Amino acid sequence: MKKTVAVSLIGTQLDFAGKRGDRWAKWRPNVSLCSQDDLVIDELHLLHDNHRERLAHQVMGDINAVSPETQVELHANNFVDPWDFEEVYSKLFDWCQAQDFDPDQNDYLFHITTGTHVAQICIYLLTESRHFPGRLIQTSPDKHTEKHVGRAQIIDLDLSRYDQLATRFDREHQLGSAFLKGGIETRNSQFNAMIAQIEKVAIRSREPILLTGPTGAGKSQLATRIFQLKKQRAMISGDLVPVNCATLKGENAMAALFGHTKGAFTGALQARDGFLKSAHQGVLFLDEIGELGVEEQAMLLHALENKSFYPVGSDKAVSSDFQLIAGTNRDLKQEVLEGRFRQDLLSRVNLWSYELPGLKDRREDIAPNINYELIEYAKREGTHAEFNKEAREHFLRFAQSDNALWQGNFRDLNAAITRMSTLADSSRITVEDVEAEIERLTNSWQIDTQQHSVEDCIVRYLSPAEISQLDRFDRSQLNYVLGVCESHNSLAAAGRELFQASRLEKKQTNDSTRLQKYLAKFGISSTQIERR
């Protein structure tokens, strides 16, 4: 039969009975612990301060009187500051490590009624982590028993035994994950596992989150739901401030992000807080963070690390404590190698990084997303639309086939459902409606494919915003020049191919210089050229 071994701290107030009077007329926790009719303590290890040795001996004598079978052993354990969490935990931890616990032979109890709140928390942590291989026991006065006896209650921290509690925790996580997915019953296992982890990070961390993936994969929607989940759990009190970094250029970018003083530049008629200040105690979502200039990146890094920054035109720092969620469709590691993104900023925002797959990589999720889009259309337009059976099957076959490119990802699906629902007669989407939409989608993807082939090289050197500002003639010409440059080992070799006719006429003597000047017009340096 196992022995019951208890560990307790001397209570300098509760265990003290005074020098005179009837000490048995007062409830004392350690005496109570050893006075229980249904619990025999075979060994009691009493931890006490050197200055409380006399009190410890007095308690030991009284325990021997009420429970002669209890062997009491005193241990000197001094706390310089019993409210210092680090000191108390360290000394209790060291004491536990020094013991030769034998759970096969003994049942261990740690008494948590005495000691400071700090000591009680440390005892809980040591027991929960199994550094103390037992259970907690708590004593308290009880008007139905003799004064010195009171009552005792054992607390078992093995949560696996509490099925109802464990089920509730699981349900809470499931509700959080479902919320992040917008209530859509997604079937892709990898996506579901990613969302489950994001749910944990969202409610446990305030560190930056980086969402990557192609345009239209749902980065903005997920960022919004992360914010809403944190707001529901009262983790933040501020607002969500969404910013599309592709729209921030030049001086306007710095002023929009960090604010500016009145008169800081031409047109600054009044002071402006800026996006970072507006996100105080909330969430700042920087979509397309890869579009930020290097100066803005440096300022953002400073703001993340110091929670302060300088508005344009001000020499006084402004504070803002926000959580950053960043989104991008770029490969930021490649951007770092090409000198367009700061390595230190990437390291700071890359703690929690998640790549959202495109729709074509989640074809099993198309069906539930169709249901979601139909519901959203009804909410938005106040008109309900549904597929008939044949039409739904026809659209699903196409949507899940290799013929469906889904280049715009969920934006394409949203647009398709919106068009079919709008054009459906009697709110019923027919096979004819589906066939017309399939033709529409296929044609748009063919145009996009042709356009993409023109920009294959350009996208590696210019941002989408920069490309959109080029004339189609310049875009095609630059793409061809870049393609030739990539196919040669040097600019000189590329120049010999590009300037073959003019070289024969000796109009230009240095092909490399000529090519460098051409590329420089578009902000591209020779060191950026990727060799195939």
N, C-alpha and C positions, 0 to 999 in steps of 0.2 A: 504494500500500500504506500502511495506517495506521501511524502511530508509536505506540509504547507509552510512555505517560507515567505515572509513579508519583509518589505523594505519601507522605511518611513523616515521623515525628517522630524526633529523635535520642533514643536510649535512654541516659540518663545512667549506668546501670549496665551494661546488656547491650552497648552499643556501646563502652564504655571498655576499652581493651586494656592500659593501664598505660604508664608511661614507658620501661620496660626489658623485656627478654625478647622472645620470639618471639610477636609479636601474631597470627601466622597459626595458632598452636596453640590459639586460642580461637574459639569460634563467636560471631559478631557479626551481629545481624539485618540491618542495612542493607547490610553487605558481602555477606552471604548472598543478599539479594534480587537483587543485581547479578551473582551468580556462577552462576546457573542455566544449564545447557547448553541447555535447551529454551525459555528465555525471555530475550529481549534487551530490556533497559530502555533506551529511547532518551533519555529525560529523567527525572531524579529531582529532585524538589523537596523539600529537607530543611528542616523547620521546627525551629528550635532557640531556646533561651533565650540572652539576651545573655551570661550567665555561662558558657555552654557553646560559645562560638564557636570556641575552640581545638580542642575535641573534634570539632566539626563539620568543621573544616578537615582534621583528621587522617583522619576517616572519608572525606571527599571524596577525599583523596590515595590512600587504600587502594582505593577504588572505581575510580579512574582506572587503578590498577595491574592490577586483575583484569578490568576492563571498559572499555577505552579508548574504546569507542563510546558510552558513557553520558555524557551531559552533565549535570553536577550543578549545581544552583542552590540557594544557601542563602537561607533566609528567617528573619529574626529574629521570633519570636513568643513574647512573655513571658507566663507564667502566674504571677501573684502567689501563688495557691494552686492547684496542679494537682489538688487534690481538691475544688475548688469547682465543682460541676456547672454552675451558671449562668455563671460566668466562662469556663470552658473551652469550653462550647458556643457562647457568644456570640463568642468570639475565633476559633474555628474556622469558625463560620458567616460572620463578616465576611470571613475570608480567602477562603473559597469564593466569596462574592459579588463579591470584588474581582478574581477571575480571569476571563480571557476564554476559557472552555472552548469547544472546537470538536469535539464528538463525531463529526462527519462525517470529520474528518481524523485524530483520535487515539482510541486506546483508553486509558481512564483506570483506574488501580488505586490504591486507598488501602491502605497497609500498616498493619495493626492490631497488629503484634507488640510495638511499643515504646509508651512512654507509660504513664500510670496507667490503672487500670481505668475511671476516669471518662472519660479521653480516648478510650479504645477504644469505650465506649458512645456517646459523642458522634459519633465517626467512623461508627459503625454507623447512627445515626439520620440523619445528614446524607446517607449513601449510600442508605439505604432510602427517604428522602423525595425523592431525586433532586436535592437541592441540590448534591451532588457527583455528576456524571453518569457514574458508572462502577461498578466492582465492588471488592470487598474482596480483599486478598491477605494470606496469613499465612505466615510463615516459621518453621522450627523445626529443631533439630539432627537429624542423621540419621547413625547409626553406619555406614551403608553407603556414605557419600560422604566426600570429604575434609572435614577438620574445619571449614574456613571456609565450605564450600559449603552443607551442610545441604539442606533441601528447602523447596519453596514450594507453596502450595495456593490456588487462586483460589476465592472464595466469591461466587456469584451470588445476589443477594437477590430476583430476579424469581420470586416464588412461583407465578406462573401457569404456569411451566415444570414445576412439580412436581405432576403430575396426581394422583398417589397421595395427596400431602399435602393438596391442595385438596379432593379427594374425601372425605378423612377429616374435614376441618373441616366440610364440608357435612353429612356424616352426623351429626356431633356436634350441629349446630344442629337437624337434623331430629329427632333423638332428644329434644332439649330441648323442642322445640315439641310433639311427640307426647305427652311427659310432661305438659305443661301442659294438654293437651286430654284427659287421662285415657285416652289410647290410642284415642280415638274418631276414626275416619276422616271428619272433617268435610269438607263440600263447599262451604260458603259461602266464596267467595273473600275477601270483606272481613274475615270473622271469622278466616280463616286468616292473612291478612296482619297483623292486629292481634296474634294470638298469637305470630307470628314476631318481631314487634318487642318484645313483652313478654318473650320469652325472652332477647333481647339485654340488655334493661334489667335483668332479674332477676340476670344473672350479671356485669353490669358496673357496677351502680350500687347505692348504699345510700340514695339519696334516697327520699322518700315516693312512694307510688303510690296514685292515686285511681281506684277502680273504681266506675263509675256504671251505672245501668240499672234496669229494673223488678224488683220482688220476684220471686224465683225464677229469675232469669236466670243464676245460677251464680257470683255474686260470692264467696261464702264458699268454694266449692270451688276456685275459681281462686286465691284468696289462700292456701289451704292448699297447693296444688301449687307456687306460687311459693316458699313457705317450704321445702317439701321439696326443690325443685331447688337452692336456695341451700345447703341443708344437705348435699346430695350433693356439691356442688362445694367444700365446706369453706369457704364464705364467711361462715358464722355458726356459733357454737357453742352459742347459747342455744336457748330454746324458742319455740314459737308460742303466743301468748297472745291468744285470741279474746275479744272483748267486744261484746255487743249493747248499744249506747248507749241504745236505747229503754227498757231496763230500769233505767237509772240516773236517779234523780230526787232532787232536794233535796240535803241534806247527805250522803246515802249515795253520791251520784255522786262528789263530791269525794274522799271517804274511800276509795271503791272504786278509783278511778283512781290517786290519788297516795299512798294509805296514810294512816295516822294513828298517833299516839302513844297509849299507854295513858292512859285518862281524858280524852281530847280532847273527848269529848261523852258524853252519857248512853248507856250500853250499850257503851262502848268499854272492855271489861274487859281487853283486852290489845292490844299494838301489832300493826299489820298493814302488810305491805310495800306492797300496792297493785299494780295491774296493770302500771303503767309500770316499777316496780322488777323485777317478775317477768319482764319481757321483756328484761332486760339481755342484750346480745350475741345477741339473737334478733329476733323479729318480733312487733310489736303490731298486731293486726288490729282496728280500730275499725269494726264494722259499724253502719250507720245513724248515721254521724258527725254528720249534720244534726240529730239529736235532742239533742245536747249543749247544755247551757245556756251562756250567754255567759261566765260566770265560768270554767267548766271549759275553754271554748275558749281563753281568755286564758292559763290555766295550761298547757294543752297546747302552745300556741305557744311559751311560754317554755321548756318542756322540750325541744322540738324544736330550738330555736336554741342553747340553752346546755347541753343534755344533763344538766340538773339541775333540781330542783324542791323545794318544801317540803311535806312531809306535813302533814296537818291537825293542828294543835296543836303543831307543831315550829317552832323558829326556826333549825334546822340543815338545810342543803341536802343532798339525797340525789342521787347521780349514777346515771344509767342511760343506756347507749348502745344504742339499739334502732333498727330500721328500722320505719317506719310504713306499713301498708297500710290505707287507709280505703275504706269502701264506703257508698254511699247510693243511694236511689231518688228523692231529691229533686233539684230544680234548684238547686244551691247558689248560682249567680249570682243567681237570683231571690230566694233566701233572704237574700243580702247586701243587695239593694235594699230588702227589707222589714224589714231590721234584725234578722234572726234568726240570721245567721251573720256572723262577722267577716271582713272583706275581707283582712286581713293573714294570717289563718290559711288562707283559701282560696288565696292566692297561694303560701303555703309548701307546701301539700299538692298543688298543681295542676301540679307540674313534669311528672310523667308521669300523664296522665289518659286513661282508656280507658272507652268506653261499650259495655257488653255488650248486644247486641240481644236482644229477647225471642224466644221460640220461634216465634211467628207470622211473624217477620221472617227466620227461618232454616228455612223449611219443607223445603229440600233436605237439611237435617241431621237430620230426624226419623227417617228409616230407620236410620242408623248409631246414633242415640241409643236407638232401640228395642232394637237388639242389645246395646248397653251395659247398659241397664236389665235385660234378661233375664239377663245374666251376673252383674250385681250381686245380683239376686234369688237366683240359685242359690248364690252365695257366702254371702249373709246367712241364707238359710233352709235351705240344704243340700238343696234340692229343685230339680230341673231342670224347666223348663217351656218349651214351644215353641208357636208358631202352626202350624196346618196352612196350606197354601198359600193356600186361599180366604180364610181368616180374616185372614191377614197382609195380603193385597191389599185386603180390605174395610176393615181398620183404617187402612191407609195412605191410601186414597182419602179417608176422612173426615179423618184427621189433617192432610193437606196441603191440604184444601179451605178455602174461606172460612167454612164453617159451624163450623170448629174455632177457637174464640176463644183458647184457651190462656191464660186470664187469669192463671193461676198459673204459667205458663211450664213449666220443667222439673219443678217440683214436681207439677204436674198430670199430666205424662207419667209420672213415677215412680209416682204413686198409681195411675194407670190400669193400668200394667203389673203392679204389685203385686196389685191386685184381681183382674185376669184370671188371673194365674198362680196365685193362691191358690184361686180358684173352679174352675179347669180340672180336669176329670176325666181321670185317666190322664196328667196333666202335658201335656195337649194342649189348646191354646186354640182353640175352634171359632168358627164364624160366629155362633152363638147367644151365646157369651160376649162377642164383640165388639159385637153389637147391644145387649146389655144394658148394656155399658160406655158406648157412645155415648149411650144415653138418660140414663145417670147423669151423664155429663159435661155434656150439654146442659142438663139440669135445674139442675145446680149453677151453670152460667154464667148462666142466666136469673135465678136468685136473686141472684147477685152483681151483675148488671147493674141489677136493681131497687134493690138496696142502694146501688150507686154513684150512681144518679140522685138519691137522697136526699142524698148527701154531696157532690154536685158542687161546691157553694160552700164547704162546711165544710173540705174538704181544702186549700183555699188559705190557711186561717187557723189551723187546729189540726192537731197531729200525729196520726197514727193512734192513738197511745197515749191522747191526750187525748180523741179522739172515742169510743174504746171505753169511756171512763168516764162518758159521757153516757147518760141514759135515752133510749129511742127517742123519747118525746114531745119532750124538750128538743132532741134532734138535729134532728127534723123542723121544729120551730118556728124554731130558729136558722138552719137552712138557708134557710127561706122568707124570714126577715128579711134575711139577707145577700143573697139574690137581689134583693130589692126595693131594698136600699141600692146594689147595684152598677148597677141600672138607672136611677138618678137621679144628677144632678150634685152634689147636696148632701144632707146628713142632713136638712135642713129639708124638702126636697122628698120624701124618702123617708118622713119622719114624717107628712107630710100624707096620704100614701096609707095608711100603716099604722094611723094613729090617727084615721081619718076620722070615726068615730062619736063618740068621746070629745071630739074637737075641737068638734063641734057643741054638745056639752053643756058645753064650756069647763071640763072637769075638770082639764086641764093646759094651761098657757099656752106652754110651750117644748117643742116636739116634738124639737128637736135634743138638748137636755139629757136628755130622757126616753130617747131612743134610745141616747145615749152610755152612760147608766147601765146599760141592758140589755146592751149589748155588753161593757161592762167586767166584768160578772159572769163572762164566759167568757175574760177576758184579751185582748179585742180592742179596739184603739183605732180611732177614726174615721179616723186617718191611714193605716191599713192597707187601707181599703176600695178595691177595684179597680173603676174605672168602665168600663162597657161602651160 
